[in-house]
């Protein structure tokens, strides 16, 4: 399930925790069977034979100039979560990471696009004393300051009516098991939404603000040589939102109108620009390019191969 891309001097590797098939009503209510069928052949890798949405939970590993950056650490093991498939998992992700040549102690940075359960879970692991400790002992963990402020002080602890993901319980558990231990170990840095995570002569890795899914949501832009790539976070959950940016994750977006506006702003920037788009929840192939169609809409053309070329 591993995929790898080169972006100038940088290498990006996708490490998968798990994949799933989801009915559109559970995550993107507007992405029904008829819309997916009408999209054309380019959408086929991202839907099942039953036209359900194929989703992936994975971490991107960025290697650039001796720095190693983890972007979004998935769900994790032994975490108490409201979503049944995420609750008290006992998967092999950490072992898979080591086998792929990425032992936790080699990471210099851990970057969170936002603070939802499926993006921060492997921030921490249980030690032999049953305490949550940072998984990546030598890394600086980064989160946009506005994002942490929202989760600690400004979120509504009452679950949204009809919300199947029961966010309120997860809010409290997430802070306790995946964020507070990093603070306690003095490894967390609060940064602005345009912060340069890695800034070297060979290239830059930085946040770029993409609010809406959460107030402090920020995607990750990689620029090296003449090439660029964007790790989306949840600015896009699925390629169908490239065709129709008005499709929202209404159960989990903090501000669906803002999330839509963010996608509408991103698409002209990405279209026919040569920027490699790396979808944080896109199933394989997770990388590709946004292309403008004759009618003015957009589609996602996936790419295969270490160089990320079509």
Residue pairs with C-beta under 8 A, 6 or more apart in sequence:
1 14
1 16
1 19
1 58
1 284
2 13
2 14
2 15
2 16
2 100
3 13
3 14
3 284
3 285
3 286
3 287
4 11
4 12
4 13
4 14
4 306
5 11
5 12
5 229
5 276
5 278
5 287
5 303
5 306
5 307
5 308
6 12
6 227
6 306
6 307
6 308
7 203
7 222
7 223
7 224
7 227
7 228
7 229
7 276
7 308
8 202
8 203
8 223
8 224
8 225
8 226
8 227
9 64
9 65
9 202
9 203
9 224
9 225
10 62
10 63
10 64
10 203
10 205
10 222
10 224
10 229
11 62
11 63
11 64
12 60
12 61
12 62
12 63
12 222
12 229
12 231
12 278
13 60
13 61
13 63
13 100
13 102
14 58
14 59
14 60
14 61
14 278
14 286
15 58
15 59
15 60
15 61
15 93
15 96
15 97
15 100
15 102
16 56
16 57
16 58
17 57
17 58
17 59
17 74
17 75
17 91
17 93
17 122
18 56
18 57
18 75
18 85
18 91
19 54
19 55
19 56
19 57
19 283
20 54
20 55
20 56
20 57
20 85
21 48
21 50
21 52
21 53
21 54
21 55
22 52
22 53
22 54
22 55
23 52
23 53
24 30
24 31
24 32
24 33
24 36
24 52
24 53
26 164
26 251
27 53
27 55
27 237
27 238
27 249
27 251
27 252
28 53
28 237
28 238
28 240
28 241
28 247
28 248
28 249
29 247
29 250
30 244
30 246
30 247
30 248
31 53
31 238
31 240
31 241
31 244
31 247
33 51
35 240
35 243
35 244
35 247
36 43
36 47
36 51
36 53
36 240
37 51
39 240
39 243
39 299
40 299
42 239
42 299
42 300
42 301
42 302
43 239
43 240
43 243
43 300
45 54
45 283
45 284
45 285
45 302
46 53
46 54
46 238
46 239
46 240
46 282
46 283
47 53
47 54
48 54
53 238
53 240
54 283
55 237
55 238
55 281
55 283
56 281
56 282
56 283
56 284
56 286
57 74
57 75
57 118
57 281
58 74
58 280
58 286
59 70
59 71
59 72
59 73
59 74
59 97
59 122
60 70
60 71
60 72
60 220
60 231
60 278
60 280
61 68
61 69
61 70
61 71
61 102
62 68
62 69
62 71
62 198
62 205
62 220
62 222
62 231
63 69
64 198
64 200
64 202
64 203
64 205
64 222
64 224
65 198
65 200
65 201
65 202
65 203
67 108
67 109
67 198
67 200
67 205
68 102
68 106
68 107
68 108
68 109
69 107
69 108
69 109
69 110
69 111
69 197
69 198
69 205
70 107
70 109
70 110
70 111
70 136
70 139
71 111
71 113
71 220
71 231
71 280
72 111
72 112
72 113
72 118
72 119
72 120
72 231
72 233
72 280
73 110
73 112
73 119
73 120
73 121
73 122
73 123
73 135
74 93
74 118
74 119
74 121
74 122
75 81
75 86
75 89
75 117
75 118
75 121
75 122
76 89
76 93
76 120
76 121
76 122
76 123
76 124
76 125
76 178
77 88
77 89
77 90
77 91
77 93
77 94
77 121
77 122
77 125
77 126
78 88
78 89
78 90
78 125
78 126
79 86
79 87
79 88
79 89
79 117
79 121
79 173
79 177
79 178
80 87
80 88
80 173
80 177
81 87
81 88
81 117
81 170
81 173
82 165
82 166
82 167
82 169
82 170
83 117
83 165
83 166
83 170
86 117
86 118
86 121
93 122
94 104
94 122
94 125
94 135
97 103
97 104
98 104
104 135
104 136
104 137
105 136
105 137
105 138
106 138
107 136
107 138
107 139
108 138
108 139
108 140
109 139
109 140
109 141
109 142
109 197
109 198
110 123
110 136
110 139
110 140
110 141
110 142
111 141
111 142
111 197
111 207
111 220
112 119
112 120
112 123
112 141
112 142
112 143
112 147
113 119
113 217
113 218
113 219
113 220
113 231
113 232
113 233
113 234
113 280
114 144
114 147
114 213
114 214
114 216
114 217
114 218
114 233
114 234
115 143
115 147
115 148
115 151
115 174
115 179
115 214
116 174
116 214
116 234
116 252
117 170
117 174
119 233
119 234
119 280
120 174
120 178
120 179
121 178
122 135
123 134
123 135
123 136
123 141
123 178
123 179
123 181
123 182
124 132
124 133
124 134
124 135
124 177
124 178
124 181
124 182
125 132
125 133
125 135
126 132
126 133
127 133
131 181
132 176
132 177
132 178
132 180
132 181
133 181
133 185
134 141
134 181
134 182
134 185
134 187
139 187
140 187
140 188
140 189
141 182
141 187
141 188
141 189
142 188
142 189
142 191
142 195
142 197
142 207
143 188
143 189
143 190
143 191
143 216
144 190
144 191
144 192
144 193
144 195
144 207
144 209
144 216
144 217
144 218
145 190
145 191
145 192
145 216
146 193
146 215
146 216
147 214
147 215
147 216
147 217
147 218
148 179
148 190
148 216
149 216
150 214
150 215
150 216
150 254
151 171
151 174
151 175
151 179
152 175
154 215
155 171
155 254
157 168
157 171
157 172
158 168
159 166
159 167
159 168
160 167
160 251
162 251
163 251
163 252
164 251
165 251
165 252
167 252
179 188
182 188
191 207
192 207
193 207
193 208
193 209
193 211
193 216
193 218
194 206
194 207
194 208
194 209
195 206
195 207
196 204
196 205
196 206
197 205
197 206
197 207
197 220
198 204
198 205
198 206
199 206
202 224
202 225
203 222
203 223
203 224
203 225
204 221
204 222
204 223
204 224
205 220
205 221
205 222
206 220
206 221
206 223
207 218
207 219
207 220
207 221
208 218
208 219
208 220
208 221
208 230
209 217
209 218
210 217
210 218
210 219
210 232
210 233
210 235
210 262
210 266
211 217
211 218
211 255
211 258
211 259
211 262
212 235
212 253
212 254
212 255
212 256
212 257
212 258
212 259
212 260
212 261
212 262
213 233
213 234
213 235
213 249
213 252
213 253
213 254
213 259
214 234
214 254
215 254
215 255
217 233
217 234
217 235
218 233
219 230
219 231
219 232
219 233
219 235
220 230
220 231
220 233
221 228
221 229
221 230
221 231
222 228
222 229
222 230
222 231
227 274
227 276
228 273
228 274
228 275
228 276
229 275
229 276
229 277
229 278
229 287
229 308
230 266
230 270
230 275
230 276
230 277
230 278
231 278
231 280
232 277
232 278
232 279
232 280
233 280
234 249
234 280
234 281
235 259
235 262
235 263
235 266
236 242
236 263
236 277
236 279
236 282
237 249
237 281
238 279
238 281
238 282
239 279
239 282
239 288
239 300
240 247
241 247
241 263
242 267
242 290
242 298
242 299
242 300
243 297
243 298
243 299
243 300
245 260
245 263
245 264
245 267
246 260
248 256
248 259
248 260
249 256
249 259
250 256
253 259
267 290
267 298
269 275
270 277
270 289
270 290
271 290
271 291
271 292
271 298
272 289
272 290
272 291
272 292
273 290
274 289
275 289
275 290
276 287
276 288
276 289
276 303
276 308
277 287
277 288
277 289
277 290
277 300
278 286
278 287
279 286
279 287
285 302
285 303
285 304
287 302
287 303
287 308
288 300
288 301
288 302
288 303
288 310
289 300
289 301
289 303
289 310
290 298
290 299
290 300
290 301
291 298
291 299
291 300
291 301
292 298
293 299
301 310
303 309
303 310
